[in-house]
Amino acid sequence: MKKILTLLFCATVFALQANGATYDPAKKVSEIGQNLLTKNGIAVQNIKFEVTSKEVDNSNFASDRTVNISSDDLKYTGNDNEVSGVIANELGHIITGHASKSKLISSVAGAQNTSSSTVAGNLVENYTQTKQEKEADVIAVNLMANAGYNPLASIVVLTKQTQTSWNAIMGKPANADRAMNIYDYTSFAYPAKLKAGYNCNEYKNFLAYADTVLQERNANKKQADKVKKEMEKCRKNSVSKITKFKTRGAISTWDAVNGILNGTK
C-alpha cells in the first residue's frame, strides 16, 4: 500500500509539473477574453483578441473591434486567473477610453505641444499614466470577479514584474501602489474574494508589505476614512463606465465623442 501511495504521489507531482511547464497563456487569451465579455453582459460578437509583441495600442478598438494584448505582460502569467488579469486591464483601458482620449487630445493640441519633452511634462505624463492604470485596474477587478476569476491574480502579475530601484530602496514590491489599490478595492467591493486569498509565494510576499501599510493606515483614522471614500468613488465610477460601455454597444465615452466629431456617429 505504501508503495502504491508513493507512486500515486509521484505521478501527481509529475502531472502538475508537466501542466505548469506546458501552460501557454497566449493560447488562452481568446477563450478567457470572450468569457470576460460574456459573463459581464458585453454581448458583441465581432470582438476579437490578439497577442502582440509590439507596444499595445487599442485606440482603434471602436472601429476594428480588436483587443490587443501584450506578449510581454503574458510572460508574468502562469494560469487562467493571471491571464484574465492582463486581459481585464486592457479591457479596463478600452472601457474608459484612455487611448482614444489621448488620441483626440493629441490631434487637438497638434504638433506644437512639446511639453512632454520637459521634466514637468514627464512628471505630469507619469502621474496621468499611473492614474489611468489604477482606473483600469479597478474596472478589471469588477470584470474578473463577475466572470469567476480571482481578482487578486492581478496583484501577482504586477508584483512578478521587474522592480524599480526606488521601490527596492523603499522596501516595496514592483508596482506597489497599483497592487495596493487593487487590494483595497477588492477588500471594499468583493470582501469574500479577499478572504479566500491567493495561494502563491508572490501574493504572500505582497501581503507582508500590505500588512505594514494597513497597520499605519489603521492607526490614522483620517487616512483610513480617506481610502474608504476613494474606494466608494471607484466603485461608483467603474460600475457606471461599464454600464455605459454595454449600453452603447461596447463604445466608450471618448470613442462616442470621436465618432461625433468625425461624423461617424
PyRosetta script that sets phi, psi and omega in degrees:
from pyrosetta import init, pose_from_sequence

init()
pose = pose_from_sequence("MKKILTLLFCATVFALQANGATYDPAKKVSEIGQNLLTKNGIAVQNIKFEVTSKEVDNSNFASDRTVNISSDDLKYTGNDNEVSGVIANELGHIITGHASKSKLISSVAGAQNTSSSTVAGNLVENYTQTKQEKEADVIAVNLMANAGYNPLASIVVLTKQTQTSWNAIMGKPANADRAMNIYDYTSFAYPAKLKAGYNCNEYKNFLAYADTVLQERNANKKQADKVKKEMEKCRKNSVSKITKFKTRGAISTWDAVNGILNGTK")
pose.set_psi(1, -43.0)
pose.set_omega(1, -179.8)
pose.set_phi(2, -61.1)
pose.set_psi(2, -38.8)
pose.set_omega(2, -179.7)
pose.set_phi(3, -66.9)
pose.set_psi(3, -39.2)
pose.set_omega(3, -179.7)
pose.set_phi(4, -65.7)
pose.set_psi(4, -43.6)
pose.set_omega(4, 179.6)
pose.set_phi(5, -62.9)
pose.set_psi(5, -38.9)
pose.set_omega(5, 178.6)
pose.set_phi(6, -63.7)
pose.set_psi(6, -43.0)
pose.set_omega(6, 178.9)
pose.set_phi(7, -63.8)
pose.set_psi(7, -41.1)
pose.set_omega(7, 178.9)
pose.set_phi(8, -64.2)
pose.set_psi(8, -41.0)
pose.set_omega(8, 179.1)
pose.set_phi(9, -62.8)
pose.set_psi(9, -45.5)
pose.set_omega(9, -179.8)
pose.set_phi(10, -63.5)
pose.set_psi(10, -39.2)
pose.set_omega(10, 179.6)
pose.set_phi(11, -65.7)
pose.set_psi(11, -38.6)
pose.set_omega(11, 179.5)
pose.set_phi(12, -66.6)
pose.set_psi(12, -45.3)
pose.set_omega(12, 178.6)
pose.set_phi(13, -60.7)
pose.set_psi(13, -43.1)
pose.set_omega(13, -180.0)
pose.set_phi(14, -62.3)
pose.set_psi(14, -41.7)
pose.set_omega(14, -179.9)
pose.set_phi(15, -64.3)
pose.set_psi(15, -42.6)
pose.set_omega(15, 179.4)
pose.set_phi(16, -65.0)
pose.set_psi(16, -41.8)
pose.set_omega(16, 179.5)
pose.set_phi(17, -65.4)
pose.set_psi(17, -41.1)
pose.set_omega(17, 180.0)
pose.set_phi(18, -64.8)
pose.set_psi(18, -40.6)
pose.set_omega(18, 179.3)
pose.set_phi(19, -64.3)
pose.set_psi(19, -42.1)
pose.set_omega(19, 179.1)
pose.set_phi(20, -65.4)
pose.set_psi(20, -37.1)
pose.set_omega(20, -177.5)
pose.set_phi(21, -72.9)
pose.set_psi(21, -27.2)
pose.set_omega(21, -175.0)
pose.set_phi(22, -101.5)
pose.set_psi(22, 0.9)
pose.set_omega(22, -179.7)
pose.set_phi(23, -66.2)
pose.set_psi(23, 122.0)
pose.set_omega(23, -178.9)
pose.set_phi(24, -115.8)
pose.set_psi(24, 100.0)
pose.set_omega(24, -176.0)
pose.set_phi(25, -60.5)
pose.set_psi(25, -34.6)
pose.set_omega(25, -178.1)
pose.set_phi(26, -60.9)
pose.set_psi(26, -34.4)
pose.set_omega(26, -179.2)
pose.set_phi(27, -74.6)
pose.set_psi(27, -15.4)
pose.set_omega(27, -178.6)
pose.set_phi(28, -97.2)
pose.set_psi(28, -8.2)
pose.set_omega(28, -173.0)
pose.set_phi(29, -58.8)
pose.set_psi(29, -49.6)
pose.set_omega(29, -177.1)
pose.set_phi(30, -63.2)
pose.set_psi(30, -46.1)
pose.set_omega(30, -179.6)
pose.set_phi(31, -61.4)
pose.set_psi(31, -48.6)
pose.set_omega(31, -178.1)
pose.set_phi(32, -68.9)
pose.set_psi(32, -39.4)
pose.set_omega(32, 178.4)
pose.set_phi(33, -60.2)
pose.set_psi(33, -45.7)
pose.set_omega(33, 179.4)
pose.set_phi(34, -65.4)
pose.set_psi(34, -35.3)
pose.set_omega(34, 178.5)
pose.set_phi(35, -65.8)
pose.set_psi(35, -40.6)
pose.set_omega(35, 177.2)
pose.set_phi(36, -60.7)
pose.set_psi(36, -41.3)
pose.set_omega(36, 179.7)
pose.set_phi(37, -67.9)
pose.set_psi(37, -51.1)
pose.set_omega(37, -175.4)
pose.set_phi(38, -60.7)
pose.set_psi(38, -48.2)
pose.set_omega(38, -176.3)
pose.set_phi(39, -69.3)
pose.set_psi(39, -16.1)
pose.set_omega(39, 177.4)
pose.set_phi(40, -103.4)
pose.set_psi(40, 11.3)
pose.set_omega(40, 175.0)
pose.set_phi(41, 72.6)
pose.set_psi(41, 20.9)
pose.set_omega(41, 176.8)
pose.set_phi(42, -95.4)
pose.set_psi(42, 82.9)
pose.set_omega(42, -171.6)
pose.set_phi(43, -91.4)
pose.set_psi(43, 71.5)
pose.set_omega(43, 176.0)
pose.set_phi(44, -115.6)
pose.set_psi(44, 112.2)
pose.set_omega(44, -169.1)
pose.set_phi(45, -70.3)
pose.set_psi(45, -28.1)
pose.set_omega(45, -172.7)
pose.set_phi(46, -93.0)
pose.set_psi(46, 12.1)
pose.set_omega(46, 176.7)
pose.set_phi(47, -77.5)
pose.set_psi(47, 130.9)
pose.set_omega(47, 178.9)
pose.set_phi(48, -126.3)
pose.set_psi(48, 160.6)
pose.set_omega(48, -177.5)
pose.set_phi(49, -120.4)
pose.set_psi(49, 133.3)
pose.set_omega(49, 179.9)
pose.set_phi(50, -132.9)
pose.set_psi(50, 138.7)
pose.set_omega(50, 176.9)
pose.set_phi(51, -92.8)
pose.set_psi(51, 131.9)
pose.set_omega(51, -178.7)
pose.set_phi(52, -130.6)
pose.set_psi(52, 146.0)
pose.set_omega(52, 175.8)
pose.set_phi(53, -92.1)
pose.set_psi(53, -5.1)
pose.set_omega(53, 178.8)
pose.set_phi(54, -87.5)
pose.set_psi(54, 173.9)
pose.set_omega(54, 175.8)
pose.set_phi(55, -63.3)
pose.set_psi(55, 130.8)
pose.set_omega(55, -175.6)
pose.set_phi(56, -69.5)
pose.set_psi(56, 130.4)
pose.set_omega(56, 176.8)
pose.set_phi(57, -137.5)
pose.set_psi(57, 108.7)
pose.set_omega(57, 179.0)
pose.set_phi(58, -110.5)
pose.set_psi(58, 25.9)
pose.set_omega(58, -178.3)
pose.set_phi(59, -69.6)
pose.set_psi(59, -18.4)
pose.set_omega(59, -179.5)
pose.set_phi(60, -101.5)
pose.set_psi(60, 15.4)
pose.set_omega(60, -176.4)
pose.set_phi(61, -56.0)
pose.set_psi(61, -39.9)
pose.set_omega(61, -177.1)
pose.set_phi(62, -59.5)
pose.set_psi(62, -29.1)
pose.set_omega(62, -178.0)
pose.set_phi(63, -99.9)
pose.set_psi(63, -41.4)
pose.set_omega(63, -176.6)
pose.set_phi(64, -96.3)
pose.set_psi(64, -10.2)
pose.set_omega(64, 177.2)
pose.set_phi(65, 55.3)
pose.set_psi(65, 34.7)
pose.set_omega(65, 179.4)
pose.set_phi(66, -114.8)
pose.set_psi(66, 129.1)
pose.set_omega(66, 175.6)
pose.set_phi(67, -100.3)
pose.set_psi(67, 109.0)
pose.set_omega(67, -179.9)
pose.set_phi(68, -86.1)
pose.set_psi(68, 133.0)
pose.set_omega(68, -178.2)
pose.set_phi(69, -120.1)
pose.set_psi(69, 132.3)
pose.set_omega(69, -177.9)
pose.set_phi(70, -73.0)
pose.set_psi(70, 127.2)
pose.set_omega(70, 176.1)
pose.set_phi(71, -67.0)
pose.set_psi(71, -28.9)
pose.set_omega(71, 177.6)
pose.set_phi(72, -64.5)
pose.set_psi(72, -43.2)
pose.set_omega(72, 178.9)
pose.set_phi(73, -65.4)
pose.set_psi(73, -35.1)
pose.set_omega(73, -178.8)
pose.set_phi(74, -67.5)
pose.set_psi(74, -20.0)
pose.set_omega(74, 178.8)
pose.set_phi(75, -62.7)
pose.set_psi(75, -23.0)
pose.set_omega(75, -178.0)
pose.set_phi(76, -94.2)
pose.set_psi(76, 10.7)
pose.set_omega(76, -179.8)
pose.set_phi(77, -108.0)
pose.set_psi(77, 150.4)
pose.set_omega(77, 180.0)
pose.set_phi(78, -136.9)
pose.set_psi(78, 2.8)
pose.set_omega(78, 178.3)
pose.set_phi(79, -160.4)
pose.set_psi(79, 177.1)
pose.set_omega(79, -175.8)
pose.set_phi(80, -62.8)
pose.set_psi(80, -37.3)
pose.set_omega(80, 179.5)
pose.set_phi(81, -60.1)
pose.set_psi(81, -44.1)
pose.set_omega(81, -177.3)
pose.set_phi(82, -71.9)
pose.set_psi(82, -37.1)
pose.set_omega(82, 175.2)
pose.set_phi(83, -63.5)
pose.set_psi(83, -40.1)
pose.set_omega(83, 179.5)
pose.set_phi(84, -62.9)
pose.set_psi(84, -32.0)
pose.set_omega(84, 178.1)
pose.set_phi(85, -63.7)
pose.set_psi(85, -42.5)
pose.set_omega(85, 179.0)
pose.set_phi(86, -65.6)
pose.set_psi(86, -46.1)
pose.set_omega(86, -178.7)
pose.set_phi(87, -66.3)
pose.set_psi(87, -45.2)
pose.set_omega(87, -177.8)
pose.set_phi(88, -61.9)
pose.set_psi(88, -34.3)
pose.set_omega(88, 177.5)
pose.set_phi(89, -64.0)
pose.set_psi(89, -43.4)
pose.set_omega(89, 178.2)
pose.set_phi(90, -65.3)
pose.set_psi(90, -39.3)
pose.set_omega(90, 176.2)
pose.set_phi(91, -63.4)
pose.set_psi(91, -35.7)
pose.set_omega(91, 177.2)
pose.set_phi(92, -60.2)
pose.set_psi(92, -42.8)
pose.set_omega(92, 177.8)
pose.set_phi(93, -64.8)
pose.set_psi(93, -39.3)
pose.set_omega(93, -179.5)
pose.set_phi(94, -67.9)
pose.set_psi(94, -42.9)
pose.set_omega(94, -179.2)
pose.set_phi(95, -63.1)
pose.set_psi(95, -37.4)
pose.set_omega(95, 178.4)
pose.set_phi(96, -83.5)
pose.set_psi(96, -14.0)
pose.set_omega(96, 178.1)
pose.set_phi(97, 72.9)
pose.set_psi(97, 31.6)
pose.set_omega(97, -176.9)
pose.set_phi(98, -59.9)
pose.set_psi(98, -46.8)
pose.set_omega(98, -177.0)
pose.set_phi(99, -68.3)
pose.set_psi(99, -42.4)
pose.set_omega(99, -179.1)
pose.set_phi(100, -68.9)
pose.set_psi(100, -32.1)
pose.set_omega(100, 176.4)
pose.set_phi(101, -65.0)
pose.set_psi(101, -47.7)
pose.set_omega(101, 179.6)
pose.set_phi(102, -62.0)
pose.set_psi(102, -38.2)
pose.set_omega(102, -180.0)
pose.set_phi(103, -64.7)
pose.set_psi(103, -42.3)
pose.set_omega(103, 179.7)
pose.set_phi(104, -66.5)
pose.set_psi(104, -44.9)
pose.set_omega(104, -179.8)
pose.set_phi(105, -62.6)
pose.set_psi(105, -40.7)
pose.set_omega(105, 179.6)
pose.set_phi(106, -63.6)
pose.set_psi(106, -40.1)
pose.set_omega(106, -178.9)
pose.set_phi(107, -68.9)
pose.set_psi(107, -34.0)
pose.set_omega(107, 178.8)
pose.set_phi(108, -73.8)
pose.set_psi(108, -43.2)
pose.set_omega(108, -178.7)
pose.set_phi(109, -68.7)
pose.set_psi(109, -35.7)
pose.set_omega(109, 179.0)
pose.set_phi(110, 76.9)
pose.set_psi(110, -176.9)
pose.set_omega(110, -176.5)
pose.set_phi(111, -72.9)
pose.set_psi(111, -9.3)
pose.set_omega(111, -178.0)
pose.set_phi(112, -72.4)
pose.set_psi(112, -20.6)
pose.set_omega(112, -175.6)
pose.set_phi(113, -79.7)
pose.set_psi(113, 110.7)
pose.set_omega(113, -178.3)
pose.set_phi(114, -117.5)
pose.set_psi(114, 16.1)
pose.set_omega(114, -175.2)
pose.set_phi(115, -62.1)
pose.set_psi(115, -25.9)
pose.set_omega(115, -177.6)
pose.set_phi(116, -67.0)
pose.set_psi(116, -16.0)
pose.set_omega(116, -179.4)
pose.set_phi(117, -85.3)
pose.set_psi(117, -10.0)
pose.set_omega(117, 179.8)
pose.set_phi(118, -91.1)
pose.set_psi(118, 163.1)
pose.set_omega(118, 178.4)
pose.set_phi(119, -61.3)
pose.set_psi(119, -45.5)
pose.set_omega(119, 179.5)
pose.set_phi(120, -61.8)
pose.set_psi(120, -40.9)
pose.set_omega(120, 179.4)
pose.set_phi(121, -62.8)
pose.set_psi(121, -39.4)
pose.set_omega(121, 178.9)
pose.set_phi(122, -66.4)
pose.set_psi(122, -39.0)
pose.set_omega(122, 178.5)
pose.set_phi(123, -64.0)
pose.set_psi(123, -42.7)
pose.set_omega(123, 178.2)
pose.set_phi(124, -63.6)
pose.set_psi(124, -42.4)
pose.set_omega(124, -179.6)
pose.set_phi(125, -63.7)
pose.set_psi(125, -43.3)
pose.set_omega(125, 179.3)
pose.set_phi(126, -64.4)
pose.set_psi(126, -40.6)
pose.set_omega(126, 178.3)
pose.set_phi(127, -62.8)
pose.set_psi(127, -44.1)
pose.set_omega(127, -179.4)
pose.set_phi(128, -63.7)
pose.set_psi(128, -42.9)
pose.set_omega(128, -179.9)
pose.set_phi(129, -63.1)
pose.set_psi(129, -43.2)
pose.set_omega(129, 178.9)
pose.set_phi(130, -63.8)
pose.set_psi(130, -42.4)
pose.set_omega(130, 178.8)
pose.set_phi(131, -61.9)
pose.set_psi(131, -42.6)
pose.set_omega(131, 179.8)
pose.set_phi(132, -66.8)
pose.set_psi(132, -39.7)
pose.set_omega(132, 178.7)
pose.set_phi(133, -62.8)
pose.set_psi(133, -42.4)
pose.set_omega(133, 179.1)
pose.set_phi(134, -64.3)
pose.set_psi(134, -39.3)
pose.set_omega(134, 178.5)
pose.set_phi(135, -64.4)
pose.set_psi(135, -43.3)
pose.set_omega(135, 178.7)
pose.set_phi(136, -66.7)
pose.set_psi(136, -36.7)
pose.set_omega(136, 179.1)
pose.set_phi(137, -62.5)
pose.set_psi(137, -40.8)
pose.set_omega(137, -179.9)
pose.set_phi(138, -64.1)
pose.set_psi(138, -44.9)
pose.set_omega(138, 177.3)
pose.set_phi(139, -62.9)
pose.set_psi(139, -38.3)
pose.set_omega(139, 178.8)
pose.set_phi(140, -60.7)
pose.set_psi(140, -40.5)
pose.set_omega(140, 178.0)
pose.set_phi(141, -59.1)
pose.set_psi(141, -44.5)
pose.set_omega(141, 178.1)
pose.set_phi(142, -60.3)
pose.set_psi(142, -48.5)
pose.set_omega(142, -177.7)
pose.set_phi(143, -61.8)
pose.set_psi(143, -43.9)
pose.set_omega(143, -178.7)
pose.set_phi(144, -65.8)
pose.set_psi(144, -46.6)
pose.set_omega(144, -178.7)
pose.set_phi(145, -61.3)
pose.set_psi(145, -42.7)
pose.set_omega(145, -179.5)
pose.set_phi(146, -67.7)
pose.set_psi(146, -27.3)
pose.set_omega(146, -178.2)
pose.set_phi(147, -92.5)
pose.set_psi(147, 1.3)
pose.set_omega(147, 177.1)
pose.set_phi(148, 88.8)
pose.set_psi(148, 12.6)
pose.set_omega(148, 177.2)
pose.set_phi(149, -97.5)
pose.set_psi(149, 160.4)
pose.set_omega(149, -179.3)
pose.set_phi(150, -88.1)
pose.set_psi(150, 110.5)
pose.set_omega(150, -177.6)
pose.set_phi(151, -63.4)
pose.set_psi(151, -20.2)
pose.set_omega(151, 178.2)
pose.set_phi(152, -66.0)
pose.set_psi(152, -16.2)
pose.set_omega(152, 177.7)
pose.set_phi(153, -62.5)
pose.set_psi(153, -29.0)
pose.set_omega(153, 178.4)
pose.set_phi(154, -63.2)
pose.set_psi(154, -36.5)
pose.set_omega(154, 177.3)
pose.set_phi(155, -62.6)
pose.set_psi(155, -42.8)
pose.set_omega(155, -179.2)
pose.set_phi(156, -62.8)
pose.set_psi(156, -45.5)
pose.set_omega(156, 179.3)
pose.set_phi(157, -60.4)
pose.set_psi(157, -42.9)
pose.set_omega(157, -178.8)
pose.set_phi(158, -66.6)
pose.set_psi(158, -43.0)
pose.set_omega(158, -176.2)
pose.set_phi(159, -79.7)
pose.set_psi(159, -10.6)
pose.set_omega(159, 173.4)
pose.set_phi(160, -76.3)
pose.set_psi(160, -20.0)
pose.set_omega(160, -174.8)
pose.set_phi(161, -73.6)
pose.set_psi(161, 169.3)
pose.set_omega(161, -175.3)
pose.set_phi(162, -63.9)
pose.set_psi(162, 129.9)
pose.set_omega(162, -178.4)
pose.set_phi(163, -82.8)
pose.set_psi(163, 138.9)
pose.set_omega(163, 176.6)
pose.set_phi(164, -76.6)
pose.set_psi(164, 159.5)
pose.set_omega(164, 179.6)
pose.set_phi(165, -62.3)
pose.set_psi(165, -37.3)
pose.set_omega(165, -179.0)
pose.set_phi(166, -65.2)
pose.set_psi(166, -43.9)
pose.set_omega(166, 177.9)
pose.set_phi(167, -61.9)
pose.set_psi(167, -38.2)
pose.set_omega(167, 179.8)
pose.set_phi(168, -63.6)
pose.set_psi(168, -42.4)
pose.set_omega(168, 179.0)
pose.set_phi(169, -64.0)
pose.set_psi(169, -39.7)
pose.set_omega(169, -178.4)
pose.set_phi(170, -81.2)
pose.set_psi(170, -3.5)
pose.set_omega(170, 179.8)
pose.set_phi(171, 71.8)
pose.set_psi(171, 30.1)
pose.set_omega(171, 179.6)
pose.set_phi(172, -105.5)
pose.set_psi(172, 149.3)
pose.set_omega(172, 173.8)
pose.set_phi(173, -72.9)
pose.set_psi(173, 168.8)
pose.set_omega(173, 177.6)
pose.set_phi(174, -59.7)
pose.set_psi(174, 141.3)
pose.set_omega(174, 178.7)
pose.set_phi(175, 52.6)
pose.set_psi(175, 40.7)
pose.set_omega(175, -173.5)
pose.set_phi(176, -58.5)
pose.set_psi(176, -41.7)
pose.set_omega(176, -177.2)
pose.set_phi(177, -65.9)
pose.set_psi(177, -43.4)
pose.set_omega(177, 178.1)
pose.set_phi(178, -65.7)
pose.set_psi(178, -43.5)
pose.set_omega(178, -178.8)
pose.set_phi(179, -62.1)
pose.set_psi(179, -41.4)
pose.set_omega(179, -179.8)
pose.set_phi(180, -67.8)
pose.set_psi(180, -34.6)
pose.set_omega(180, 177.7)
pose.set_phi(181, -65.1)
pose.set_psi(181, -39.9)
pose.set_omega(181, 176.8)
pose.set_phi(182, -65.0)
pose.set_psi(182, -42.7)
pose.set_omega(182, 178.5)
pose.set_phi(183, -60.6)
pose.set_psi(183, -47.7)
pose.set_omega(183, -179.2)
pose.set_phi(184, -62.4)
pose.set_psi(184, -43.5)
pose.set_omega(184, -177.7)
pose.set_phi(185, -69.1)
pose.set_psi(185, -40.0)
pose.set_omega(185, 177.6)
pose.set_phi(186, -63.0)
pose.set_psi(186, -40.7)
pose.set_omega(186, 178.3)
pose.set_phi(187, -60.9)
pose.set_psi(187, -39.3)
pose.set_omega(187, -178.0)
pose.set_phi(188, -76.8)
pose.set_psi(188, -48.9)
pose.set_omega(188, -171.4)
pose.set_phi(189, -90.8)
pose.set_psi(189, -30.5)
pose.set_omega(189, -176.5)
pose.set_phi(190, -136.5)
pose.set_psi(190, 64.8)
pose.set_omega(190, -176.0)
pose.set_phi(191, -57.6)
pose.set_psi(191, -31.9)
pose.set_omega(191, 179.2)
pose.set_phi(192, -65.3)
pose.set_psi(192, -36.5)
pose.set_omega(192, 177.9)
pose.set_phi(193, -65.5)
pose.set_psi(193, -40.6)
pose.set_omega(193, 179.5)
pose.set_phi(194, -66.4)
pose.set_psi(194, -42.0)
pose.set_omega(194, -179.2)
pose.set_phi(195, -63.7)
pose.set_psi(195, -36.1)
pose.set_omega(195, 179.8)
pose.set_phi(196, -66.5)
pose.set_psi(196, -29.5)
pose.set_omega(196, 176.2)
pose.set_phi(197, 74.9)
pose.set_psi(197, -166.9)
pose.set_omega(197, -179.5)
pose.set_phi(198, -149.6)
pose.set_psi(198, 120.1)
pose.set_omega(198, -169.4)
pose.set_phi(199, -89.4)
pose.set_psi(199, 86.9)
pose.set_omega(199, 172.2)
pose.set_phi(200, -161.3)
pose.set_psi(200, 160.8)
pose.set_omega(200, -176.4)
pose.set_phi(201, -65.1)
pose.set_psi(201, -37.2)
pose.set_omega(201, -178.9)
pose.set_phi(202, -61.0)
pose.set_psi(202, -40.4)
pose.set_omega(202, -179.9)
pose.set_phi(203, -71.1)
pose.set_psi(203, -37.9)
pose.set_omega(203, 177.2)
pose.set_phi(204, -61.7)
pose.set_psi(204, -40.9)
pose.set_omega(204, 178.4)
pose.set_phi(205, -65.1)
pose.set_psi(205, -38.7)
pose.set_omega(205, 177.5)
pose.set_phi(206, -64.3)
pose.set_psi(206, -40.4)
pose.set_omega(206, -179.5)
pose.set_phi(207, -59.7)
pose.set_psi(207, -34.6)
pose.set_omega(207, 178.4)
pose.set_phi(208, -61.4)
pose.set_psi(208, -39.5)
pose.set_omega(208, 176.8)
pose.set_phi(209, -71.6)
pose.set_psi(209, -45.3)
pose.set_omega(209, -177.9)
pose.set_phi(210, -60.6)
pose.set_psi(210, -37.4)
pose.set_omega(210, -179.8)
pose.set_phi(211, -60.3)
pose.set_psi(211, -39.1)
pose.set_omega(211, 178.8)
pose.set_phi(212, -67.4)
pose.set_psi(212, -38.1)
pose.set_omega(212, 178.0)
pose.set_phi(213, -64.6)
pose.set_psi(213, -44.1)
pose.set_omega(213, -178.6)
pose.set_phi(214, -66.2)
pose.set_psi(214, -37.9)
pose.set_omega(214, 178.8)
pose.set_phi(215, -62.4)
pose.set_psi(215, -45.7)
pose.set_omega(215, 178.9)
pose.set_phi(216, -65.2)
pose.set_psi(216, -40.2)
pose.set_omega(216, -178.3)
pose.set_phi(217, -67.6)
pose.set_psi(217, -43.8)
pose.set_omega(217, -178.3)
pose.set_phi(218, -66.6)
pose.set_psi(218, -21.0)
pose.set_omega(218, 177.8)
pose.set_phi(219, -82.1)
pose.set_psi(219, -6.6)
pose.set_omega(219, -179.1)
pose.set_phi(220, -128.1)
pose.set_psi(220, 96.5)
pose.set_omega(220, -175.2)
pose.set_phi(221, -57.7)
pose.set_psi(221, -38.9)
pose.set_omega(221, -179.5)
pose.set_phi(222, -61.2)
pose.set_psi(222, -42.2)
pose.set_omega(222, 179.7)
pose.set_phi(223, -69.0)
pose.set_psi(223, -41.5)
pose.set_omega(223, 179.5)
pose.set_phi(224, -62.6)
pose.set_psi(224, -42.3)
pose.set_omega(224, 178.8)
pose.set_phi(225, -65.2)
pose.set_psi(225, -36.4)
pose.set_omega(225, 179.1)
pose.set_phi(226, -63.2)
pose.set_psi(226, -44.5)
pose.set_omega(226, 179.5)
pose.set_phi(227, -63.6)
pose.set_psi(227, -41.1)
pose.set_omega(227, 179.2)
pose.set_phi(228, -61.0)
pose.set_psi(228, -43.7)
pose.set_omega(228, 179.2)
pose.set_phi(229, -65.3)
pose.set_psi(229, -37.7)
pose.set_omega(229, 178.4)
pose.set_phi(230, -63.9)
pose.set_psi(230, -39.9)
pose.set_omega(230, 179.6)
pose.set_phi(231, -69.7)
pose.set_psi(231, -35.9)
pose.set_omega(231, 175.8)
pose.set_phi(232, -62.5)
pose.set_psi(232, -42.2)
pose.set_omega(232, 178.4)
pose.set_phi(233, -65.9)
pose.set_psi(233, -41.9)
pose.set_omega(233, 178.8)
pose.set_phi(234, -60.7)
pose.set_psi(234, -42.6)
pose.set_omega(234, 179.8)
pose.set_phi(235, -60.8)
pose.set_psi(235, -49.2)
pose.set_omega(235, -178.1)
pose.set_phi(236, -62.7)
pose.set_psi(236, -47.8)
pose.set_omega(236, -177.5)
pose.set_phi(237, -66.5)
pose.set_psi(237, -42.6)
pose.set_omega(237, -177.1)
pose.set_phi(238, -67.4)
pose.set_psi(238, -42.9)
pose.set_omega(238, 178.7)
pose.set_phi(239, -64.0)
pose.set_psi(239, -39.6)
pose.set_omega(239, 179.2)
pose.set_phi(240, -63.1)
pose.set_psi(240, -43.9)
pose.set_omega(240, -178.8)
pose.set_phi(241, -66.2)
pose.set_psi(241, -40.7)
pose.set_omega(241, 178.7)
pose.set_phi(242, -65.1)
pose.set_psi(242, -42.8)
pose.set_omega(242, -180.0)
pose.set_phi(243, -62.1)
pose.set_psi(243, -45.6)
pose.set_omega(243, 179.4)
pose.set_phi(244, -65.4)
pose.set_psi(244, -37.5)
pose.set_omega(244, 178.6)
pose.set_phi(245, -61.4)
pose.set_psi(245, -43.9)
pose.set_omega(245, 178.8)
pose.set_phi(246, -67.4)
pose.set_psi(246, -43.2)
pose.set_omega(246, -177.9)
pose.set_phi(247, -62.0)
pose.set_psi(247, -36.1)
pose.set_omega(247, -179.6)
pose.set_phi(248, -82.0)
pose.set_psi(248, -0.2)
pose.set_omega(248, -177.9)
pose.set_phi(249, 79.8)
pose.set_psi(249, 45.2)
pose.set_omega(249, 179.4)
pose.set_phi(250, 66.7)
pose.set_psi(250, 48.2)
pose.set_omega(250, 175.9)
pose.set_phi(251, -128.5)
pose.set_psi(251, 127.1)
pose.set_omega(251, 178.5)
pose.set_phi(252, -78.5)
pose.set_psi(252, 167.5)
pose.set_omega(252, 178.1)
pose.set_phi(253, -58.1)
pose.set_psi(253, -44.6)
pose.set_omega(253, -178.0)
pose.set_phi(254, -70.8)
pose.set_psi(254, -31.7)
pose.set_omega(254, 174.1)
pose.set_phi(255, -67.5)
pose.set_psi(255, -37.2)
pose.set_omega(255, 177.9)
pose.set_phi(256, -64.4)
pose.set_psi(256, -41.3)
pose.set_omega(256, 177.5)
pose.set_phi(257, -63.1)
pose.set_psi(257, -45.5)
pose.set_omega(257, 178.2)
pose.set_phi(258, -59.7)
pose.set_psi(258, -39.8)
pose.set_omega(258, -179.9)
pose.set_phi(259, -63.6)
pose.set_psi(259, -40.8)
pose.set_omega(259, 179.1)
pose.set_phi(260, -66.0)
pose.set_psi(260, -44.8)
pose.set_omega(260, -179.1)
pose.set_phi(261, -65.1)
pose.set_psi(261, -34.1)
pose.set_omega(261, -179.3)
pose.set_phi(262, -89.2)
pose.set_psi(262, -2.3)
pose.set_omega(262, 178.1)
pose.set_phi(263, 73.9)
pose.set_psi(263, 22.7)
pose.set_omega(263, 179.6)
pose.set_phi(264, -100.6)
pose.set_psi(264, -7.0)
pose.set_omega(264, -179.6)
pose.set_phi(265, -127.1)
pose.dump_pdb("model.pdb")
